Amino acid sequence: MTATLTRADVAAAASQKRRRRAPGWLAVVPLLAFTAVAFGLPAVAMLNGAFTVKDPVSGTSSYTASNLSDSLQGPYLTALVGSVKLSALSAVIAAVLGLPLAQAVVSSRSRALREAVLTASGVLANFGGVPLAFAFVATLGNAGVLTVHLHLADHGWDLYSFWGLVLVYLYFLIPLMVLTITPALDGLRAQWREAALNNGATGVQYWRFVALPVLAPSLLGGFVLLFGSAFAAYATAAAMVGSAVPLVTLQIADALSGNVLVGQENVALALSLDMVLVAGLVMAVYLPLQRRSARWLDA
C-alpha cells in the first residue's frame, strides 16, 4: 500500500531538514565576525583616512583625494616603483631557480630527501624579518665573515643595496616557490612523458611542448604569490638598508612615525591603499590562473 504524504507532512519534513542544516550555518558565524573585526574595520579606517585631510589651522577634517595624488608623486612614487621592481625581479629569479629544484625533489626516488627538502622549504619560507637581516649582515655585510675572507668588497660587493636586498629576498622566496610548484609537478602524468617519448620527442621537447604549457598557469600563479610576498616584506629591508633603497613599506613607516609635512599625516594610509590596489590586481591574476591549472592537473 502506498502512503500518501499530506501537506503537513511535507512541511514538517522541510522544517526538520532546515533544523539539521542550522548548526552548519551557525558554525560560520564566528569566522565571519572575526573577519569583519580583524579585516573589515581596519579596511574601513584606512579608506576613511586615505581620503581625509586635516586643516592644520582650524583642525577641521575634510574629504579629498589629495592624499592619493601625493602618494603617486615625488619620493612616494619612486618608492612604489622601487618596491614593484624589487618584488618582480626577485619573484622572477626565485621562480626560475625554484622550478628545477622542485623537479629534482619530485623526481627523486628518496622519500627521505623529498620530506627533508619540503620541510626545510617550509621553515625557510617563513624565516624573515630582523633575524634574517642579521644573518646576512653577519655573513655578507661590510665586516661579514664571507666578505672578509673572500675579499668581496674589493670586487664591488655591497649588501646594503638593491641587489643585496634581492639576494636576501631569494633566501625565502626560492623555498616558497618549491612549496608552491611541487603539487603541480606531482600532477604531471607519467603517461604524458611516455607518449611524447614514444612519438620521438626528446626530453627537451617534452618540457617545451607538453610539461611547461601545462605548468604555465601554476608557474604564473607562483610568480604572483612570490611577488606579493616580496611586495609586503618590511622588517628585513628596514633592518638592512633603511632608507638607502626606496621602498613603499619603508615610506609608510616613515609617514606613520610623523616624518611628513604638516597636513600630510594620512599619506601613509593612502600609500597603504596603493599597496592594497596592487595586491588586488595581483590576486585578480592569481585566482584565475590557479583555477585553470587545477582543471588541467585534475583531469
BELCORWO-V428448 format. One line per field, one symbol per residue. phi: phi as a letter, one per 20 degrees, with the letter a starting at -180 (. if undefined). A space follows every 10 residues. Layout:
phi=???
This chain:
phi=.efdeeffff ffffffffff eggffffegf ffffffffdf ffffffffff ddcdffeene dbebdfffff fdclfffgff ffffffffff ffffffefff ffffffffee ffffffffff fffffdebmf gfffffffec fgdffffffe lfffdnfbfe bfffffffff gdffgfffff egffffffff ffffffffen feffffffdc ffffegffff ffffffgfff fefcfffffe dmefdfcfff ffffffeneb ffndfeffff fffgffffff ffffefffff fffffffef
